[in-house]
Amino acid sequence: AQTVTQSQPEMSVQEAETVTLSCTYDTSESNYYLFWYKQPPSRQMILVIRQEAYKQQNATENRFSVNFQKAAKSFSLKISDSQLGDTAMYFCAFSWYNNNDMRFGAGTRLTVKP
Amino acid sequence: EAQVTQNPRYLITVTGKKLTVTCSQNMNHEYMSWYRQDPGLGLRQIYYSMNVEVTDKGDVPEGYKVSRKEKRNFPLILESPSPNQTSLYFCASSTQGFGETQYFGPGTRLLVL
């Protein structure tokens, strides 16, 4: 069963604008972790942001921030002031709190246009 | 430099010919894992290891074997590769499990003819 769903296979944004990538997940647990990973054309997987479910405050990392809606099981990524280097595949991921398992969404391919 | 290395980076082989993809990390991480990435499916976990001599199956373990004889190394073995194992493979490591940041290797592109 699909645990993590990314409903936007592809998106594009103009340089310097803001874009939001969607992610929903399915779990009955109350404690877990959520992540956004970036995969540029080099294929290297890079952590963008991490959120612990028991923390209500949304995580931020410079131009990257999340909108974590626990009741709705939604975890969207907002990229502000988009840069050409943000062009990449973005994966949303979920990890149970005490489980040795990690699930990834299918990915959203983001293109930043000059 | 802290890193996860994989070898080879690219491999073309034929059905049934045993192969090993090596993975090594220099961060003294406890956890290591293998994923395969396929279009439209994201990354799926193949096997993981919590420590030396401790391994367990992930979501898609069929056709793969692993071993963890040393903390730093976690090779992936395909004893009889088949075309449906053509994929992009990633090794990753983390300090204390999947709730922590995972550090990924550069990936291995495998083509099985």
Backbone of each chain as ProteinMPNN parsed JSONL, in Angstrom:
{"seq_chain_A": "AQTVTQSQPEMSVQEAETVTLSCTYDTSESNYYLFWYKQPPSRQMILVIRQEAYKQQNATENRFSVNFQKAAKSFSLKISDSQLGDTAMYFCAFSWYNNNDMRFGAGTRLTVKP", "coords_chain_A": {"N_chain_A": [[0.842, -1.188, 0.0], [0.499, 2.245, -0.776], [2.286, 4.53, 1.017], [3.208, 7.114, 1.006], [2.291, 9.872, -0.879], [2.816, 11.757, -3.698], [1.362, 14.085, -5.527], [1.974, 15.588, -7.72], [3.598, 15.08, -10.522], [5.295, 16.605, -12.113], [6.571, 19.938, -12.033], [6.926, 23.45, -12.649], [8.669, 26.555, -12.26], [9.236, 30.07, -12.237], [12.388, 31.63, -12.031], [13.264, 33.102, -8.921], [10.67, 33.154, -7.995], [8.057, 31.694, -5.91], [7.361, 28.345, -4.984], [5.286, 25.527, -4.294], [5.423, 22.242, -3.207], [3.531, 19.299, -3.043], [2.647, 16.812, -0.594], [1.268, 13.925, 0.734], [0.507, 11.562, 3.303], [0.098, 8.329, 4.816], [-0.767, 7.018, 7.831], [-1.325, 5.438, 10.999], [-0.013, 5.97, 13.207], [1.204, 8.135, 15.852], [3.626, 9.237, 16.324], [6.328, 10.019, 14.311], [8.575, 10.556, 11.526], [9.201, 12.983, 9.016], [10.394, 13.814, 5.782], [12.029, 15.8, 3.271], [13.759, 15.119, 0.394], [16.227, 16.02, -1.974], [17.049, 15.475, -5.35], [19.284, 16.289, -7.546], [20.317, 16.667, -11.058], [22.753, 15.319, -10.934], [22.225, 13.038, -9.556], [22.724, 12.631, -6.896], [21.449, 12.138, -3.663], [20.073, 14.395, -1.438], [19.464, 15.662, 1.752], [16.864, 17.904, 2.37], [15.056, 18.941, 4.255], [13.799, 18.186, 7.51], [11.277, 16.861, 9.594], [9.902, 16.381, 12.771], [7.197, 14.579, 13.954], [5.98, 15.078, 16.405], [6.54, 17.634, 16.959], [5.064, 20.714, 16.736], [5.79, 23.017, 15.479], [6.631, 24.237, 12.312], [9.264, 23.042, 10.281], [12.131, 24.812, 9.069], [14.575, 25.713, 6.628], [16.59, 27.92, 5.645], [15.736, 29.013, 2.513], [13.835, 27.112, 2.3], [10.866, 25.713, 3.481], [8.37, 24.018, 5.431], [4.917, 23.062, 5.394], [3.312, 21.599, 7.741], [0.683, 19.637, 8.34], [-0.726, 17.892, 10.59], [-3.172, 16.596, 11.255], [-4.428, 16.461, 8.801], [-2.625, 14.926, 7.52], [-0.595, 15.916, 5.863], [2.196, 17.297, 4.173], [3.736, 19.657, 2.939], [6.175, 21.235, 0.827], [7.687, 24.325, 0.67], [9.364, 26.414, -1.496], [11.115, 29.267, -1.513], [12.006, 32.235, -3.374], [13.076, 30.983, -5.736], [15.82, 29.289, -7.225], [18.055, 28.614, -9.993], [19.589, 26.416, -9.391], [17.901, 24.914, -7.869], [16.555, 23.215, -9.45], [15.513, 19.973, -9.79], [14.714, 16.579, -8.812], [12.316, 16.033, -6.353], [11.809, 14.318, -3.39], [9.422, 13.197, -1.136], [9.456, 11.772, 2.092], [8.841, 9.242, 4.57], [9.169, 8.085, 7.88], [8.696, 5.645, 10.325], [8.457, 5.988, 13.908], [9.633, 4.114, 15.718], [10.454, 2.125, 14.033], [12.165, 0.201, 11.676], [12.099, 1.27, 9.0], [11.561, 2.972, 5.957], [9.749, 5.055, 3.821], [9.292, 6.249, 0.57], [7.905, 8.821, -1.522], [6.759, 9.02, -4.972], [8.007, 11.1, -6.203], [8.57, 14.505, -7.322], [9.237, 16.292, -10.141], [10.973, 19.173, -10.41], [11.378, 22.097, -12.244], [13.254, 24.963, -12.583], [12.889, 27.941, -14.196], [14.734, 30.306, -16.133]], "CA_chain_A": [[0.0, 0.0, 0.0], [1.273, 3.459, -0.888], [2.275, 5.287, 2.254], [3.51, 8.505, 0.716], [1.777, 10.243, -2.179], [3.139, 13.069, -4.263], [0.376, 14.138, -6.6], [2.448, 16.423, -8.83], [4.79, 14.454, -11.109], [6.189, 17.639, -12.631], [6.193, 21.33, -11.801], [7.93, 24.422, -13.073], [8.544, 27.864, -11.601], [10.19, 31.058, -12.71], [13.43, 32.022, -11.092], [12.922, 34.118, -7.913], [9.313, 32.999, -7.504], [7.827, 30.697, -4.866], [6.646, 27.154, -5.443], [4.944, 24.59, -3.221], [5.302, 20.843, -3.613], [2.587, 18.633, -2.145], [2.916, 15.449, -0.129], [0.379, 13.389, 1.757], [0.986, 10.265, 3.775], [-0.937, 7.549, 5.488], [-0.303, 6.285, 8.998], [-2.166, 5.512, 12.184], [0.875, 6.293, 14.315], [1.222, 9.546, 16.231], [5.02, 9.695, 16.292], [7.021, 9.614, 13.091], [9.428, 11.584, 10.936], [8.948, 13.306, 7.612], [11.578, 14.381, 5.141], [12.123, 16.114, 1.856], [15.083, 14.924, -0.183], [16.416, 16.6, -3.304], [17.941, 14.724, -6.22], [19.621, 17.05, -8.751], [20.731, 15.818, -12.175], [23.899, 14.488, -10.55], [21.605, 11.857, -8.918], [23.024, 12.577, -5.47], [20.304, 12.408, -2.792], [20.477, 15.369, -0.433], [18.376, 16.044, 2.656], [16.479, 19.309, 2.34], [14.428, 19.344, 5.499], [13.321, 17.074, 8.335], [10.249, 17.276, 10.554], [9.466, 15.378, 13.737], [5.74, 14.74, 14.006], [5.5, 15.569, 17.693], [6.798, 19.074, 17.016], [4.04, 21.431, 15.982], [6.402, 24.081, 14.705], [7.087, 23.823, 10.991], [10.705, 23.149, 10.076], [12.604, 25.703, 8.001], [15.995, 25.698, 6.321], [16.862, 29.011, 4.696], [14.617, 29.3, 1.598], [12.949, 25.959, 2.293], [10.044, 25.57, 4.671], [7.299, 23.045, 5.252], [3.621, 23.261, 6.021], [2.999, 20.295, 8.3], [-0.692, 19.565, 8.829], [-0.758, 16.509, 11.086], [-4.513, 16.024, 11.17], [-4.696, 16.216, 7.392], [-1.538, 14.072, 7.025], [-0.059, 16.65, 4.726], [3.56, 17.773, 4.463], [4.135, 20.317, 1.705], [7.457, 21.941, 0.835], [7.672, 25.614, -0.008], [10.67, 26.933, -1.867], [11.018, 30.701, -1.778], [13.104, 32.81, -4.158], [13.622, 29.821, -6.449], [17.071, 29.477, -7.958], [18.26, 27.604, -11.033], [20.142, 25.23, -8.734], [16.833, 24.14, -7.222], [16.051, 22.244, -10.424], [15.822, 18.643, -9.26], [13.599, 15.735, -8.378], [12.125, 16.154, -4.905], [11.111, 13.17, -2.819], [8.9, 13.243, 0.218], [9.705, 10.475, 2.709], [8.21, 9.016, 5.875], [9.794, 7.034, 8.674], [8.026, 5.42, 11.589], [9.287, 6.405, 15.035], [10.426, 2.997, 16.248], [10.411, 1.078, 13.02], [13.314, 0.297, 10.798], [11.553, 1.306, 7.657], [11.426, 4.304, 5.405], [8.981, 5.031, 2.586], [9.429, 7.442, -0.264], [6.936, 9.081, -2.565], [7.243, 8.797, -6.341], [8.837, 12.226, -6.605], [8.091, 15.623, -8.14], [10.352, 16.891, -10.894], [10.839, 20.625, -10.427], [12.25, 22.84, -13.145], [13.27, 26.405, -12.362], [13.163, 28.555, -15.486], [15.345, 31.645, -16.006]], "C_chain_A": [[0.881, 1.243, 0.0], [1.158, 4.249, 0.399], [2.422, 6.771, 2.008], [3.075, 8.825, -0.712], [2.196, 11.654, -2.555], [2.316, 13.198, -5.533], [0.818, 14.936, -7.822], [3.703, 15.8, -9.433], [5.801, 15.488, -11.601], [5.639, 19.009, -12.299], [7.294, 22.223, -12.364], [7.63, 25.764, -12.404], [9.567, 28.799, -12.208], [11.191, 31.369, -11.607], [12.937, 33.18, -10.222], [11.487, 34.003, -7.398], [9.25, 31.88, -6.462], [7.021, 29.536, -5.425], [6.403, 26.241, -4.251], [4.73, 23.202, -3.793], [4.462, 20.109, -2.579], [3.031, 17.22, -1.781], [1.856, 15.078, 0.902], [0.867, 12.004, 2.121], [-0.112, 9.593, 4.577], [-0.307, 6.78, 6.642], [-1.311, 6.423, 10.121], [-1.336, 5.848, 13.42], [0.813, 7.782, 14.637], [2.636, 10.118, 16.219], [5.72, 9.142, 15.062], [7.867, 10.782, 12.609], [9.037, 11.769, 9.476], [10.152, 14.038, 7.053], [11.239, 14.854, 3.723], [13.579, 15.937, 1.441], [15.081, 15.489, -1.595], [17.379, 15.725, -4.085], [18.187, 15.536, -7.489], [20.043, 16.122, -9.878], [21.944, 14.937, -11.886], [23.486, 13.17, -9.903], [21.89, 11.763, -7.419], [21.782, 12.934, -4.659], [20.758, 13.285, -1.631], [19.272, 15.71, 0.436], [18.118, 17.539, 2.569], [15.968, 19.745, 3.702], [13.852, 18.125, 6.207], [12.341, 17.617, 9.367], [9.929, 16.118, 11.484], [7.989, 15.614, 14.03], [5.235, 15.313, 15.32], [5.771, 17.061, 17.872], [5.784, 19.805, 16.152], [4.642, 22.505, 15.087], [6.92, 23.53, 13.386], [8.588, 24.039, 10.849], [11.018, 24.123, 8.933], [14.108, 25.537, 7.853], [16.225, 26.731, 5.224], [15.641, 29.254, 3.811], [13.57, 28.173, 1.584], [12.16, 25.908, 3.599], [8.935, 24.56, 4.362], [6.034, 23.553, 5.904], [3.149, 21.874, 6.463], [1.612, 20.354, 8.916], [-0.938, 18.13, 9.287], [-2.13, 15.876, 10.928], [-4.863, 15.661, 9.719], [-3.672, 15.272, 6.76], [-0.965, 14.652, 5.743], [1.27, 17.276, 5.107], [4.102, 18.422, 3.188], [5.435, 21.093, 1.897], [7.321, 23.229, 0.05], [9.097, 26.064, -0.254], [10.486, 28.391, -2.262], [12.215, 31.16, -2.598], [13.829, 31.704, -4.937], [14.867, 30.184, -7.256], [17.242, 28.343, -8.974], [18.783, 26.3, -10.437], [19.111, 24.414, -7.98], [16.209, 23.137, -8.179], [16.499, 20.854, -10.013], [14.537, 17.843, -9.135], [13.533, 15.86, -6.865], [11.281, 14.985, -4.407], [10.669, 13.485, -1.395], [9.095, 11.846, 0.818], [9.161, 10.438, 4.126], [8.954, 7.901, 6.586], [9.023, 6.888, 9.974], [8.971, 5.686, 12.75], [10.18, 5.281, 15.54], [10.449, 1.818, 15.297], [11.57, 1.28, 12.066], [12.877, 0.275, 9.34], [11.407, 2.75, 7.227], [10.722, 4.196, 4.062], [9.122, 6.371, 1.864], [8.23, 7.584, -1.193], [7.58, 8.892, -3.928], [8.074, 9.957, -6.872], [8.097, 13.272, -7.414], [9.298, 16.229, -8.837], [10.105, 18.385, -11.018], [11.862, 21.237, -11.377], [12.121, 24.327, -12.841], [13.726, 27.056, -13.659], [13.743, 29.949, -15.304], [14.426, 32.733, -16.537]], "O_chain_A": [[1.895, 1.289, 0.697], [0.057, 4.599, 0.823], [1.833, 7.59, 2.713], [3.452, 8.121, -1.648], [1.956, 12.612, -1.82], [2.559, 12.486, -6.508], [0.123, 14.961, -8.838], [4.789, 15.987, -8.885], [7.011, 15.275, -11.518], [4.428, 19.23, -12.282], [8.437, 21.799, -12.531], [6.492, 26.058, -12.038], [10.637, 28.371, -12.641], [10.867, 31.368, -10.419], [12.288, 34.108, -10.705], [11.125, 34.697, -6.447], [10.246, 31.217, -6.173], [6.115, 29.724, -6.236], [7.205, 26.186, -3.319], [3.961, 23.009, -4.736], [4.66, 20.28, -1.376], [3.698, 16.535, -2.558], [1.588, 15.84, 1.83], [1.559, 11.352, 1.339], [-1.106, 10.21, 4.958], [0.599, 5.974, 6.43], [-2.056, 7.4, 10.189], [-1.862, 5.992, 14.524], [0.417, 8.591, 13.797], [2.823, 11.331, 16.115], [5.701, 7.937, 14.811], [7.871, 11.856, 13.211], [8.604, 10.834, 8.803], [10.836, 14.781, 7.757], [10.304, 14.372, 3.083], [14.495, 16.508, 2.033], [14.078, 15.442, -2.308], [18.399, 15.283, -3.556], [17.381, 15.479, -8.417], [20.122, 14.91, -9.679], [22.131, 13.91, -12.539], [24.319, 12.281, -9.724], [21.342, 10.89, -6.745], [21.13, 13.938, -4.946], [21.713, 12.954, -0.928], [18.193, 16.01, -0.075], [19.042, 18.345, 2.682], [16.382, 20.773, 4.238], [13.465, 17.149, 5.565], [12.547, 18.688, 9.939], [9.71, 14.996, 11.029], [7.586, 16.74, 14.322], [4.187, 15.958, 15.357], [5.289, 17.676, 18.823], [5.67, 19.531, 14.958], [4.067, 22.859, 14.058], [7.569, 22.484, 13.35], [9.119, 25.078, 11.243], [10.265, 24.233, 7.965], [14.819, 25.259, 8.819], [16.072, 26.448, 4.036], [14.6, 29.667, 4.321], [12.539, 28.289, 0.921], [12.724, 26.045, 4.685], [8.614, 24.289, 3.205], [6.066, 24.36, 6.833], [2.654, 21.085, 5.658], [1.398, 21.05, 9.909], [-1.307, 17.264, 8.493], [-2.232, 14.725, 10.504], [-5.525, 14.654, 9.469], [-3.825, 14.864, 5.609], [-0.865, 13.991, 4.709], [1.447, 17.733, 6.236], [4.851, 17.79, 2.442], [5.746, 21.546, 2.998], [6.889, 23.221, -1.103], [9.926, 26.092, 0.655], [9.786, 28.703, -3.225], [13.292, 30.568, -2.537], [15.04, 31.524, -4.805], [14.943, 31.243, -7.879], [16.658, 27.268, -8.836], [18.459, 25.214, -10.919], [19.42, 23.325, -7.499], [15.416, 22.294, -7.76], [17.693, 20.579, -9.899], [13.434, 18.357, -9.324], [14.554, 15.802, -6.178], [10.2, 14.703, -4.924], [11.445, 13.972, -0.573], [8.918, 10.846, 0.122], [9.038, 11.467, 4.79], [9.323, 6.897, 5.976], [8.729, 7.876, 10.647], [10.187, 5.611, 12.574], [11.372, 5.493, 15.764], [10.461, 0.66, 15.716], [11.904, 2.407, 11.701], [13.239, -0.612, 8.567], [11.159, 3.636, 8.045], [11.063, 3.336, 3.251], [9.078, 7.446, 2.461], [7.621, 6.594, -1.597], [8.78, 8.638, -4.035], [8.768, 9.816, -7.879], [7.123, 12.97, -8.103], [10.265, 16.63, -8.189], [9.142, 18.812, -11.655], [13.053, 20.93, -11.316], [11.022, 24.88, -12.842], [14.811, 26.764, -14.162], [13.305, 30.696, -14.429], [14.782, 33.911, -16.507]]}, "seq_chain_B": "EAQVTQNPRYLITVTGKKLTVTCSQNMNHEYMSWYRQDPGLGLRQIYYSMNVEVTDKGDVPEGYKVSRKEKRNFPLILESPSPNQTSLYFCASSTQGFGETQYFGPGTRLLVL", "coords_chain_B": {"N_chain_B": [[36.986, 13.431, 4.285], [33.574, 13.095, 4.985], [31.689, 10.454, 3.799], [29.693, 8.298, 1.657], [30.492, 5.621, -0.283], [30.102, 3.941, -3.405], [30.551, 1.162, -5.498], [30.473, -0.724, -8.534], [29.905, 2.388, -10.374], [28.481, 2.293, -12.691], [27.063, -0.449, -14.409], [26.815, -3.046, -16.683], [25.356, -6.083, -17.31], [24.665, -9.605, -17.8], [21.792, -11.736, -17.786], [21.637, -13.852, -14.996], [24.318, -13.828, -14.264], [26.279, -13.612, -11.538], [26.664, -10.79, -9.365], [28.205, -8.179, -7.434], [27.606, -5.249, -5.651], [29.41, -2.85, -4.102], [29.436, -1.093, -0.967], [30.482, 1.481, 1.113], [31.063, 3.265, 4.133], [32.413, 6.052, 5.903], [31.786, 7.163, 8.331], [31.286, 5.951, 10.688], [28.726, 5.002, 11.092], [25.813, 3.389, 12.452], [23.538, 2.371, 11.138], [22.8, 1.028, 7.956], [21.647, 0.905, 4.588], [19.977, -0.345, 1.635], [18.576, 0.827, -1.388], [16.387, 0.784, -4.207], [15.77, 2.682, -7.111], [13.175, 3.47, -9.176], [11.495, 4.715, -12.071], [8.587, 6.597, -11.41], [8.072, 5.203, -9.124], [9.587, 6.007, -7.028], [11.932, 5.67, -4.327], [12.661, 2.475, -3.094], [13.01, 0.379, -0.331], [15.431, -2.152, 0.001], [17.091, -3.887, 1.608], [18.174, -3.585, 5.016], [20.503, -2.713, 7.633], [21.148, -2.827, 11.046], [23.383, -3.033, 12.54], [26.627, -4.576, 12.836], [26.465, -7.801, 11.511], [23.717, -7.835, 11.758], [20.951, -7.859, 9.936], [18.082, -7.057, 7.888], [15.024, -7.577, 6.03], [13.734, -5.288, 3.609], [11.247, -3.582, 1.739], [11.374, -4.728, -0.838], [12.931, -7.299, -1.109], [13.372, -9.564, -2.677], [15.445, -11.579, -4.646], [17.806, -10.442, -3.93], [20.742, -10.263, -1.852], [22.43, -9.523, 1.214], [25.209, -8.59, 3.318], [26.777, -7.933, 6.468], [29.577, -7.703, 7.626], [31.511, -6.067, 8.535], [31.512, -2.887, 10.14], [31.668, -0.667, 8.473], [31.115, -1.532, 5.88], [28.735, -2.669, 3.461], [27.755, -4.717, 1.382], [25.823, -5.334, -1.601], [24.342, -8.086, -3.04], [23.629, -9.728, -6.027], [22.613, -12.68, -6.885], [21.648, -14.106, -9.079], [21.053, -12.264, -11.436], [18.231, -10.62, -12.964], [16.387, -9.209, -15.757], [14.396, -7.535, -14.625], [15.626, -6.429, -12.497], [17.041, -4.347, -13.361], [17.941, -1.13, -12.678], [18.353, 1.867, -10.657], [20.533, 2.008, -8.051], [20.887, 2.756, -4.613], [22.964, 3.174, -1.829], [22.806, 3.846, 1.65], [23.523, 5.533, 4.748], [23.138, 6.009, 8.3], [23.136, 7.507, 11.588], [21.538, 6.565, 13.806], [19.287, 5.164, 12.871], [16.251, 5.394, 10.843], [14.964, 7.721, 11.386], [16.789, 9.655, 11.554], [19.023, 11.815, 9.693], [19.724, 10.528, 6.544], [22.602, 9.536, 4.774], [23.492, 9.42, 1.521], [24.954, 7.287, -0.967], [26.537, 7.758, -4.218], [25.067, 6.383, -6.083], [24.355, 3.528, -8.17], [24.117, 2.578, -11.42], [22.45, 0.012, -12.891], [22.231, -2.299, -15.486], [20.592, -5.039, -16.689], [20.836, -7.458, -19.041]], "CA_chain_B": [[35.63, 13.856, 3.932], [32.538, 12.129, 5.322], [31.004, 10.066, 2.574], [29.3, 6.934, 1.35], [30.973, 5.304, -1.629], [29.556, 2.761, -4.034], [31.233, 0.71, -6.711], [30.774, 0.293, -9.542], [28.887, 3.402, -10.6], [27.701, 1.812, -13.826], [27.323, -1.864, -14.665], [25.981, -3.769, -17.634], [25.62, -7.497, -17.153], [23.696, -10.481, -18.458], [20.945, -12.528, -16.888], [22.215, -15.01, -14.345], [25.729, -13.668, -13.889], [26.343, -13.044, -10.189], [27.398, -9.542, -9.227], [28.205, -7.528, -6.125], [27.794, -3.802, -5.592], [29.97, -2.551, -2.787], [29.056, 0.157, -0.302], [31.329, 1.725, 2.269], [30.9, 4.588, 4.738], [33.527, 6.373, 6.812], [31.23, 8.007, 9.389], [31.027, 5.105, 11.849], [27.285, 4.904, 11.261], [25.283, 2.079, 12.812], [22.552, 1.919, 10.175], [23.054, 1.111, 6.52], [20.506, 0.359, 3.858], [19.993, -0.33, 0.179], [17.338, 1.195, -2.054], [16.38, 0.868, -5.651], [14.942, 3.779, -7.595], [12.573, 3.212, -10.474], [10.6, 5.826, -12.46], [7.203, 6.512, -10.968], [7.96, 4.434, -7.875], [10.446, 6.576, -5.997], [12.933, 4.749, -3.789], [12.105, 1.394, -2.293], [14.054, -0.229, 0.485], [15.684, -3.553, -0.322], [17.564, -4.459, 2.862], [18.842, -2.653, 5.901], [21.3, -3.324, 8.692], [21.23, -1.973, 12.236], [24.726, -3.133, 13.083], [27.365, -5.71, 12.284], [25.802, -9.106, 11.581], [22.278, -7.664, 11.948], [20.332, -7.357, 8.716], [16.668, -7.411, 7.778], [14.438, -7.277, 4.731], [12.911, -4.121, 3.4], [10.027, -3.803, 0.967], [11.573, -5.481, -2.077], [14.189, -8.035, -0.948], [13.467, -10.763, -3.525], [16.501, -11.569, -5.646], [18.975, -9.746, -3.387], [21.322, -10.672, -0.573], [23.364, -8.555, 1.798], [25.959, -9.031, 4.492], [27.402, -6.814, 7.22], [30.651, -8.306, 8.417], [32.232, -4.943, 9.131], [30.601, -1.759, 10.33], [31.738, 0.299, 7.386], [30.787, -2.094, 4.565], [27.415, -3.291, 3.342], [27.605, -5.049, -0.038], [24.566, -5.866, -2.145], [24.666, -9.217, -3.911], [22.59, -10.275, -6.899], [23.187, -13.999, -7.199], [21.231, -14.46, -10.427], [20.316, -11.07, -11.868], [17.233, -10.723, -14.027], [16.126, -7.88, -16.331], [13.572, -6.675, -13.761], [16.487, -5.794, -11.504], [17.615, -3.145, -13.971], [17.478, -0.044, -11.82], [19.361, 2.72, -10.031], [20.65, 1.539, -6.674], [21.529, 3.649, -3.662], [23.298, 2.782, -0.473], [22.698, 4.983, 2.558], [23.863, 5.237, 6.133], [22.709, 7.006, 9.274], [23.7, 7.236, 12.909], [20.702, 5.779, 14.715], [18.009, 4.741, 12.338], [15.708, 6.116, 9.706], [14.494, 9.03, 11.793], [17.9, 10.587, 11.414], [19.43, 12.113, 8.318], [20.44, 9.479, 5.836], [23.622, 9.982, 3.836], [23.404, 8.514, 0.385], [26.032, 7.151, -1.926], [26.296, 8.415, -5.503], [24.194, 5.577, -6.922], [24.895, 2.566, -9.143], [23.161, 2.313, -12.505], [22.606, -1.377, -13.301], [21.445, -2.774, -16.629], [20.676, -6.492, -16.841], [20.348, -7.808, -20.385]], "C_chain_B": [[34.649, 12.737, 4.262], [31.769, 11.748, 4.062], [30.61, 8.596, 2.587], [29.735, 6.675, -0.091], [30.342, 4.002, -2.115], [30.4, 2.441, -5.263], [30.621, -0.594, -7.213], [29.672, 1.335, -9.643], [27.951, 3.003, -11.736], [28.072, 0.352, -14.074], [26.307, -2.396, -15.652], [26.353, -5.23, -17.505], [24.547, -8.299, -17.879], [22.935, -11.285, -17.412], [21.707, -13.71, -16.332], [23.654, -14.876, -13.895], [25.827, -12.913, -12.564], [27.148, -11.753, -10.15], [27.25, -9.005, -7.81], [28.421, -6.032, -6.305], [28.274, -3.474, -4.179], [29.484, -1.201, -2.28], [29.932, 0.303, 0.925], [31.087, 3.134, 2.79], [31.996, 4.806, 5.774], [33.08, 7.238, 7.984], [30.912, 7.23, 10.652], [29.531, 4.978, 12.151], [26.861, 3.483, 11.592], [24.403, 1.517, 11.688], [23.074, 2.061, 8.748], [21.889, 0.449, 5.799], [20.745, 0.45, 2.361], [18.597, -0.01, -0.341], [17.519, 0.998, -3.555], [15.408, 1.965, -6.077], [14.473, 3.458, -9.007], [11.602, 4.34, -10.802], [9.171, 5.58, -12.013], [7.004, 5.773, -9.66], [8.774, 5.031, -6.744], [11.52, 5.586, -5.581], [12.23, 3.704, -2.942], [13.242, 0.674, -1.589], [14.184, -1.704, 0.173], [16.05, -4.323, 0.953], [18.127, -3.335, 3.721], [19.601, -3.421, 6.967], [21.413, -2.341, 9.845], [22.604, -2.008, 12.884], [25.4, -4.35, 12.459], [26.605, -7.002, 12.563], [24.3, -9.014, 11.851], [21.689, -7.051, 10.691], [18.867, -7.778, 8.687], [16.138, -6.943, 6.441], [13.685, -5.96, 4.749], [11.68, -4.488, 2.598], [10.199, -4.746, -0.209], [12.851, -6.308, -2.019], [14.408, -9.188, -1.933], [14.56, -10.59, -4.576], [17.785, -10.903, -5.18], [19.444, -10.413, -2.099], [22.237, -9.563, -0.095], [24.146, -9.248, 2.906], [26.562, -7.813, 5.166], [28.421, -7.426, 8.18], [31.5, -7.247, 9.115], [31.276, -3.76, 9.194], [30.56, -0.859, 9.11], [31.214, -0.223, 6.058], [29.445, -2.818, 4.559], [27.17, -3.627, 1.871], [26.237, -5.607, -0.379], [24.916, -6.91, -3.192], [23.433, -9.613, -4.718], [23.13, -11.597, -7.419], [22.839, -14.44, -8.621], [20.388, -13.305, -10.986], [19.336, -11.347, -13.002], [16.94, -9.318, -14.556], [15.27, -6.973, -15.442], [14.348, -6.071, -12.603], [17.293, -4.637, -12.107], [17.049, -1.943, -13.232], [18.664, 0.828, -11.412], [19.376, 2.374, -8.552], [21.414, 2.547, -5.818], [21.788, 2.924, -2.351], [23.197, 4.02, 0.398], [23.106, 4.557, 3.949], [23.342, 6.348, 7.034], [23.176, 6.572, 10.659], [22.84, 6.264, 13.695], [19.349, 5.453, 14.149], [17.445, 5.698, 11.318], [15.071, 7.439, 10.09], [15.565, 10.094, 11.681], [18.206, 10.834, 9.939], [20.154, 10.911, 7.723], [21.408, 10.117, 4.844], [23.701, 8.945, 2.723], [24.706, 8.457, -0.401], [25.641, 7.771, -3.247], [25.391, 7.632, -6.438], [24.966, 4.668, -7.87], [23.811, 2.273, -10.171], [23.434, 0.92, -13.036], [21.665, -1.689, -14.457], [21.68, -4.276, -16.766], [20.041, -6.875, -18.179], [19.815, -9.233, -20.436]], "O_chain_B": [[34.851, 11.585, 3.878], [31.261, 12.613, 3.348], [31.096, 7.787, 3.377], [29.382, 7.426, -1.0], [30.086, 3.087, -1.333], [30.888, 3.33, -5.961], [30.286, -1.471, -6.416], [28.608, 1.167, -9.047], [26.769, 3.344, -11.728], [29.235, -0.035, -13.964], [25.1, -2.223, -15.483], [27.53, -5.585, -17.58], [23.639, -7.737, -18.492], [23.405, -11.475, -16.29], [22.337, -14.471, -17.066], [24.157, -15.756, -13.196], [25.501, -11.729, -12.484], [28.179, -11.63, -10.812], [26.305, -9.331, -7.093], [29.321, -5.609, -7.031], [27.608, -3.791, -3.193], [29.166, -0.299, -3.054], [30.103, -0.646, 1.69], [30.926, 4.077, 2.016], [32.445, 3.868, 6.433], [33.886, 7.962, 8.568], [30.333, 7.779, 11.588], [29.125, 4.863, 13.307], [27.437, 2.51, 11.106], [24.506, 0.343, 11.333], [23.694, 3.06, 8.384], [21.234, -0.447, 6.332], [21.589, 1.21, 1.886], [17.588, -0.492, 0.175], [18.627, 1.04, -4.089], [14.353, 2.145, -5.469], [15.275, 3.209, -9.907], [10.949, 4.869, -9.903], [8.617, 4.499, -12.212], [5.889, 5.72, -9.139], [8.651, 4.59, -5.601], [11.965, 4.764, -6.382], [11.321, 4.013, -2.172], [14.29, 0.399, -2.174], [13.189, -2.424, 0.09], [15.385, -5.293, 1.316], [18.507, -2.277, 3.219], [19.379, -4.613, 7.178], [21.734, -1.17, 9.647], [22.952, -1.132, 13.675], [24.801, -5.061, 11.651], [26.164, -7.26, 13.683], [23.672, -10.031, 12.145], [21.897, -5.871, 10.408], [18.462, -8.722, 9.365], [16.697, -6.052, 5.801], [13.086, -5.57, 5.752], [11.129, -5.578, 2.756], [9.277, -5.487, -0.549], [13.773, -6.059, -2.796], [15.511, -9.729, -2.014], [14.598, -9.593, -5.297], [18.748, -10.808, -5.941], [18.669, -11.031, -1.368], [22.751, -8.771, -0.885], [23.792, -10.336, 3.362], [26.825, -6.796, 4.525], [28.157, -7.632, 9.364], [32.122, -7.504, 10.146], [30.346, -3.655, 8.394], [29.499, -0.343, 8.759], [30.894, 0.577, 5.179], [29.076, -3.488, 5.523], [26.453, -2.899, 1.185], [25.584, -6.26, 0.436], [25.689, -6.649, -4.114], [22.347, -9.807, -4.172], [23.999, -11.624, -8.29], [23.652, -15.078, -9.29], [19.159, -13.374, -11.001], [19.577, -12.185, -13.872], [17.218, -8.334, -13.87], [15.411, -5.751, -15.505], [13.801, -5.295, -11.818], [18.123, -4.029, -11.431], [15.834, -1.757, -13.166], [19.81, 0.563, -11.773], [18.345, 2.441, -7.881], [22.43, 3.106, -6.231], [20.952, 2.176, -1.845], [23.473, 5.127, -0.063], [23.047, 3.377, 4.295], [23.132, 7.478, 6.593], [23.56, 5.422, 10.87], [23.337, 5.255, 14.197], [18.355, 5.464, 14.875], [18.077, 6.694, 10.966], [14.674, 8.208, 9.214], [15.275, 11.29, 11.71], [17.701, 10.136, 9.06], [21.073, 10.356, 8.326], [21.085, 11.095, 4.17], [23.943, 7.762, 2.96], [25.451, 9.434, -0.489], [24.522, 8.264, -3.389], [24.984, 8.15, -7.479], [26.07, 4.988, -8.309], [22.732, 1.785, -9.836], [24.512, 0.656, -13.569], [20.472, -1.388, -14.413], [22.813, -4.727, -16.938], [18.855, -6.639, -18.408], [19.367, -9.688, -21.488]]}, "name": "protein", "num_of_chains": 2, "seq": "AQTVTQSQPEMSVQEAETVTLSCTYDTSESNYYLFWYKQPPSRQMILVIRQEAYKQQNATENRFSVNFQKAAKSFSLKISDSQLGDTAMYFCAFSWYNNNDMRFGAGTRLTVKPEAQVTQNPRYLITVTGKKLTVTCSQNMNHEYMSWYRQDPGLGLRQIYYSMNVEVTDKGDVPEGYKVSRKEKRNFPLILESPSPNQTSLYFCASSTQGFGETQYFGPGTRLLVL"}
